Amino acid sequence: MNSPTDAPLAVVGVVDAVTSRLRDRILSGDLRSGSALTEAFVSEEYAVARPSAKAAIEQLVAAGLLERTAHRSARVVAIDPETVRDVYRTRTRLESAALRELASMRTVPAAAIAANAEIQAMPAGPDPATVDPDLRFHTALIDALGSARTGRMYRSVLDEARMCMAQVQGRRLLEAGVIAAQHAEILDALAAGEAERATAVLGIHLSSAQERLVDALGAD
């Protein structure tokens, strides 16, 4: 069986485009948890050949956004409390390691400062608009390490975090003021070289977000 990388360049471009569109629909919640995604549907929906549809589905299976069991169609990964907790545990491990390294160099990423400034400018209450700058803040901490491999690994986990947020209807978000204050304390700790304070605040920050998602999942 050929992989997308074995295909002609034009076909690879089609596969990547279809993969990107499906990914956006999964992360936005348009394709809900448990939704089946067949090769026939993808082929018809995007007017592509069945092999291209199959390759796009396989890319999303490899990315952890779809799951496939023997002799069954691929489905959008089901979100349950343990999935949410595992995603956030993984984020905490990766980001804590990054914070320790950044604190040792007293590095405060400019992109993280800019993302948090966007949140600080928002009204104090819960607002879905905080999701994008919040995730950009955390991604900036990882990117500041200058490791492409770590960045790719983190973005894979972040896609799952986005999916958790999208798949839980009526999710309760942290207030913008709380998010901004916790981010600011993390940045202050980095500037001061205080790794343990930075990781402690991060733990509180991610744990709060995790439990709100779990509670919303239970309510749904």
N, C-alpha and C positions, 0 to 999 in steps of 0.2 A: 504494500500500500504506500503510495507516494505521500509525502508530507508537503505542506504549502511551500517549503523551501526548495523542493524538487521541481516545482511547477515553473512554467515560463513567467517572466516578469509581469506581463499584463495580468495573468491569472492571480499572481500573488497580490497585485494591487487591488483586484476585485475582492479577494478573500479578506484582506485587511480592512477594506471599506465596509464590508458587510459585518465583520467582527466588531468594528468600532460602533456601528449603528445599533447592533444588538446589545453591546456592552452598555451604551448610553440608556437604552430602554430598560435594561435590568437595574442599573444603578438609580434610575429615576423612579422606579417602582411601577413603570408602565407594564412590564412583564413581572407578574407577581410570583412570590414564593410558591414553588410546586408546579408552575406552568410548564406544560410540555412544549418542546421546541423540536419539531421534526424537520428532516431534510426537505420534505415536500413543502412544508409551510415556508421555510426560509427561501427556498428556490422560487416559489411563486411570489412571495412578499417583495423580494428584491430583484426579481427578474434575472436570476443567475442560474448557471448550470448546477445540477445536483452535486457534482464533485466539489464545486466551490462552496456550496451550502454546507456540505459535510465538513470541509476543512475549517470553515468559520466556527461551526459548532465545536469541533475538536479543540480549537484554540481557547474557547471559553471554558471547556471542561478542564483543560490544562491550567487555566487561570483560577480555577476554583469557583467560578460563577455559575457553572452548570454542573450537574452530576448525571452520570449514566450508569445504570446497572445492566447486567447481561440481558440481551434480547428486549430491551426497552428503550424508548425514546429518551433523549436528554431532557432534563427538567431543570428549571431554575432552582438553585440550592434552597432547601427548606431552612428557615430560620427558627431556631428554638433557643431557650435561655442558655444552654451550654455552648451553642455556637457563638452567641454574643459574648459570653464570658471568655471563651477561648481566643476570640479575635482581640478582645481588649487586653487579655493577659499577654498576648504576643506583642501587641503595640507597646505595652508597658516595658517589656523586656528590651525591645529594640530601642525605644526612646530613652530609657534609663541609661543604657550603655552609651548612647550618643551624648546625653547630658554630662555624664562623667568625663568623657573625652573633651567636650567643649569647655567644661569648667576648669579642667587642668590647664587649658590654654587661655582661659578667660575670654573666650570667643562668644560674642553676641551677634548672631546672624542678622544682617540688615533686613533681609526678607521677612524674618520673623517679627521684627519691630514694625515693619510696614503693615503686615497682615493684622497684627494686634491693634494698630492705630485705626484700622477700618472698624474693628469691633468696638473700640472705645468710642467711636463717633456715633454708634447706633443707640437707639433708646434702650433703657436699662433692662427691660423685660425680655421674656423669651421671644425669639424671632428666628424663623427658618433661614433668614438671610445670614445668620452667623455661621452656618455650616461650612460654606466655602472658605471664608477667611480663617476659620478655626482650623480646618484641615490643612490649609496652606501654611499656617503658623507651624504646625507640627512637622509638615514635610520640609520646611526650611531648616529645622533643627537637624534632620537627617542629612539633607543636601550639604549642609555646612561641613560635614565630614569629608566631602570630596571623593566619596567612593561610589562609583557607578553601580557596582554589584549590590551594595547595601541599599542604594536608592531604589533599584528594581525590586528587591525583596520587600522593602517597606511599602512601595506602591501597590504591590499585590495584596498585602494585608489591608491597606487603606481602601482598596476597592471593596473588600469584604465588609469593612466598617461602613462604607457608604451604602452598601446593599442592606446591611442590618437596619440602618436608619430609614432607608426608602421602603423596606418591606413591612415595617411596623406602622400601621395606620394610627393616627392620633398620638404619635410619640410626643413625650414631654421633654422639651429641650431645656438645657441650663439657661439661666438668664444671661444676657449679653454682658451686664456689669460684672457678674461673677466670673465668667470666662475671661474677660479682659484683665481682671484683678489677679487671677491665678496665673495667667500668661505673664503678666508684668512681674510677678514675684519670681517666676522661673528665670526670666531674663536678668533680673537683679541678682539672683543667686549665681548665674553664670558669670556676670561681670565681676562678682566678688570672689569667684573661684570656689564657691560653696556647693560642691557636688551633691552632698547628702541633702541639703535643703532643697535643691532643685529637683532631685528625684522624689523627695517626700511630697512636694507640692504636685508634681506630675501624677503621683500615685493617687492622691486625693481627687485630682481633676478628672482622670480617666475612669476611676472607680465610680464617681458620681454619674458620669455620662453612661457608663455601662449599666448601672442599676436602674436608671430611668428608662433605658431601652428594655430591660428585662421586665420592669413593672408594666410598661406599655404593651409588651408582648402578651403578658398575662391578662391584661384588660381586654385585649383583642380576642 
